Amino acid sequence: MNKKVLVIDDDESVVWVVKKALEPLGCEVHDRGTIKAGTKAIDHFKVVILDLMLPDGNGIDALKEIRVFNPDIMVIMVTAHGRMESAIDAMREGAYDYLEKPFDIEELKIVVEKAFRDIALREELMELRQSRDESIPFEIIGKSRSMLKLFKEIGRVAPKDVTVLISGESGTGKELVARAIHNNSKRKYGQFVAINSASIPKELLEAELFGWEKGAFTGATEKTDGKIQSAQGGTLFLDEISELNIDLQAKLLRFIQDREYSPLGSSKVIKADVRIIGATNKNLKAAVQAGQFREDLYYRFNVIELKLPPLRDRKEDIMLLTKHFLAESVNAFDLQPKELSKDVEKAMLKYDWPGNVRELENSIKRASILSKGSLIEKRDVFINDFTSYSIKEFLETKLSGYLQGMAKLDNANLYETVVSEVEKALISIVLNETDRNQVRTAKILGINRNTLSKKAKEYKLI
């Protein structure tokens, strides 16, 4: 590791002492005499030694700025005016350590070497986590104005350790946004833990969140940590928070306010350092007015709200997403290279995609597997939408697989067999749709009622 240290201090004697102490350890020490000069150079360093009192400002204010824009940097505060309040303020604002002048050389060495060890360990953990999660796509695709606005909002909110609410329709990618916030925050070395409130029975959700003690309920044969404990030092993503019941909402509110909770069956209070990100596809304000969601919890969650646009409102992203999902599918399923026909591109841009990005991704994955040859057609993407391609195309698709090889037979009687089967199926479907009303069935089919009756008897449908 390149052990570069930046000293922001206007006292040349302090800079000299730091260099004398750290350079024999392999550290490359640079110095700046003001906050302005120091913060300009800070991107090139992982460890910073920052004086509390500088000519152009207060070191605590500089620390706050550094933590917002460079949350990974280890900042060691130093001061000649040691006060308890200064030490508390420095540590509260995220300083790695706090030393008083004149500081002990050996103590300085120990603190700096420990900082570099922690950085190395943190980077190793990050690499392990990335290799473990490499199959999970975290990239958010988009170039539309609404998505560029969202990217800027993620950049602004990620470094600030506040509760965030992500709202948007199902399938818009709320968990991806939550992961992007986590991965760009100072908590990125911690766990990202996701829980879908709608997918877990409400009576079990409290135990899943807070954990339980042995014997807390029937089947609780051993002590178990909850999702909050699993997310210690990281981020807990609560999807579909509108599904939380009122009692659980009260417990979650307490945790957000005090950062403490009690597992089921225990009176022990546990502290936890976890950032909460919530998501919903419903109107929480309306839920508050209907008495289904606590108003105080709503305002706690709604410190910052990020709204995800539906796919129909960002049409310019559809083909960008499509090409991304197609490339992923070809690679994941070991397929030959595939491309979209002009007709399917036009159809995709006209379609509203009610299931949003999730529906688009699933459609492209399915089409990449089921399509024949290298060209993906409309019928491959819109497999359940018969209006997107002709009846001729539909029948050809269905019959080609069924009749494959039968043309080699001399007396297969294909014409009469296939026509009668199609006719029988058509009459049966329409009869069922009309509740066996022959007058309506004949009208829909466009044939005489007597003809319908004759054919229905022939096919034993009535």
C-alpha positions, 0 to 999 in steps of 0.5 A, spaced: 500 500 500 502 507 498 502 510 505 501 517 503 500 522 509 497 529 508 499 534 514 494 540 514 498 544 520 501 551 519 506 550 525 512 548 521 515 544 527 509 540 527 510 538 520 518 536 521 516 532 527 511 528 523 516 527 518 521 525 522 517 520 526 513 517 519 518 517 514 522 511 517 516 507 517 515 508 509 510 513 509 510 519 504 509 525 508 506 532 505 504 538 508 499 544 507 498 550 511 491 552 510 484 548 510 483 551 503 490 548 500 489 542 504 482 540 502 484 541 494 490 536 495 486 531 499 483 526 494 490 523 493 491 521 501 488 516 505 490 518 512 490 526 514 493 529 520 489 535 521 490 541 526 484 544 530 486 551 529 488 553 522 489 560 519 483 560 515 478 556 519 476 551 525 479 544 524 472 541 526 469 544 520 474 542 515 473 535 518 465 535 517 467 537 509 472 532 508 467 527 511 462 529 506 466 529 500 471 523 502 468 519 507 473 513 506 479 518 509 482 517 516 482 523 519 487 524 525 485 531 529 491 534 533 491 540 537 495 544 542 489 546 546 486 539 549 479 540 551 474 534 552 469 538 548 474 538 542 475 531 543 468 529 543 466 533 537 472 531 533 470 523 534 462 525 533 464 528 527 468 522 524 475 523 526 479 516 526 483 519 533 485 525 537 492 527 539 494 533 543 500 537 542 506 536 544 504 529 542 508 522 543 512 520 537 510 513 539 503 514 540 503 518 533 506 512 530 502 507 533 495 511 531 498 512 523 500 504 522 493 502 525 490 507 521 493 504 515 492 497 517 484 498 518 484 501 511 488 495 508 483 490 512 477 494 509 479 494 502 480 487 503 473 486 506 470 490 500 474 486 495 471 479 498 464 482 498 465 484 491 467 477 489 461 474 493 456 479 490 459 479 483 453 476 480 448 481 482 447 487 478 448 493 481 448 498 475 443 503 474 442 504 466 439 511 464 440 517 460 434 520 460 433 527 464 429 524 470 435 519 471 440 524 470 436 528 476 436 521 480 443 520 479 445 527 482 440 526 488 443 519 489 450 523 489 448 528 494 444 524 499 449 518 499 454 521 504 449 524 508 448 518 514 440 520 514 434 516 513 431 515 506 425 514 502 425 511 495 418 511 492 416 508 485 412 503 482 413 496 482 419 494 478 422 501 477 429 498 481 428 501 488 433 496 491 438 498 486 437 505 488 438 503 495 444 499 493 447 505 490 446 509 496 450 504 500 455 503 495 457 511 495 456 512 502 461 511 508 458 505 510 460 501 503 464 497 507 459 494 512 453 489 510 447 491 505 441 487 508 435 487 504 428 485 507 421 485 503 416 487 508 410 484 503 413 477 502 414 475 510 408 474 514 406 480 518 406 476 525 413 474 523 416 480 521 418 483 527 422 477 529 425 477 522 427 484 524 429 484 531 431 477 532 429 473 538 431 469 544 431 462 546 423 460 548 421 467 545 415 463 541 413 456 539 419 454 535 424 459 538 429 453 540 435 458 540 437 465 540 437 468 533 440 475 531 435 479 526 436 483 520 438 489 524 444 486 527 446 483 521 446 490 518 451 493 524 455 498 521 452 498 514 445 499 511 438 496 512 433 496 506 426 495 508 422 494 501 414 495 501 414 499 508 407 500 507 406 493 509 408 494 516 403 493 522 402 499 526 405 495 532 411 494 528 411 501 526 412 504 533 418 499 534 421 501 528 420 508 530 424 507 536 429 504 533 430 510 528 430 515 533 434 512 539 438 507 535 436 501 540 432 495 540 430 489 544 429 482 541 423 478 542 423 475 549 428 479 552 428 486 556 435 487 554 436 494 550 441 493 544 445 499 541 446 498 533 449 503 528 445 502 522 442 506 516 435 505 514 433 506 507 425 505 506 421 503 499 414 503 497 410 503 491 404 506 495 402 513 497 404 513 504 401 520 505 394 517 503 396 511 508 397 516 514 390 519 512 387 513 512 390 511 519 394 505 516 401 508 517 404 512 523 405 520 521 411 520 526 414 514 522 412 517 515 416 524 517 422 520 520 422 516 513 421 522 509 427 526 511 429 525 504 425 522 498 427 519 492 422 518 486 423 513 481 420 515 474 416 509 471 419 506 464 413 509 460 416 516 462 423 515 460 422 512 453 429 514 451 432 509 456 428 503 453 433 501 448 439 502 452 436 498 457 434 492 452 441 492 449 444 491 456 439 486 458 440 482 451 448 482 452 447 480 459 443 474 457 447 472 451 453 472 456 449 468 462 446 463 458 452 462 453 448 464 447 450 466 440 450 473 439 443 476 437 439 482 435 433 486 435 428 486 429 426 493 427 419 491 428 420 489 435 424 496 437 418 500 434 413 495 438 417 496 444 417 503 444 410 504 443 409 499 449 407 502 456 411 497 460 406 496 466 411 492 470 417 497 468 424 495 468 423 488 471 418 486 466 423 489 460 428 485 463 424 478 464 421 479 457 428 480 454 431 474 457 425 470 455 426 472 448 433 471 448 432 464 450 426 462 446 428 466 439 430 462 433 436 464 430 440 471 431 434 475 430 429 477 436 422 478 433 416 481 436 413 474 437 419 473 442 418 479 446 411 479 446 409 472 447 403 473 451 400 479 447 397 476 441 395 484 438 403 485 437 403 480 432 398 477 426 394 470 427 398 468 421 405 469 425 402 466 432 399 459 428 406 459 424 410 459 431 405 454 434 404 449 428 412 449 426 414 445 433 408 441 433 408 439 425 416 438 425 417 432 421 410 430 419 411 433 412 416 426 411 410 422 412 406 420 406 399 419 408 399 424 414 392 427 412 395 434 415 390 439 412 384 436 414 387 434 421 390 441 423 384 445 420 379 441 424 383 441 430 383 449 430 376 450 428 374 445 434 379 449 439 376 456 436 369 454 437 370 451 444 374 457 446 368 462 444 363 458 447 366 458 453 367 465 453 359 466 452 357 461 457 355 457 451 350 462 448 350 460 441 347 466 438 353 470 441 358 465 439 355 465 432 355 472 431 363 473 434 365 467 429 361 470 423 358 464 421 350 462 421 347 459 427 345 453 424 352 452 421 355 453 429 350 448 431 352 443 426 359 443 427 359 444 435 355 437 435 360 434 430 366 436 435 361 434 441 362 441 444 354 441 446 
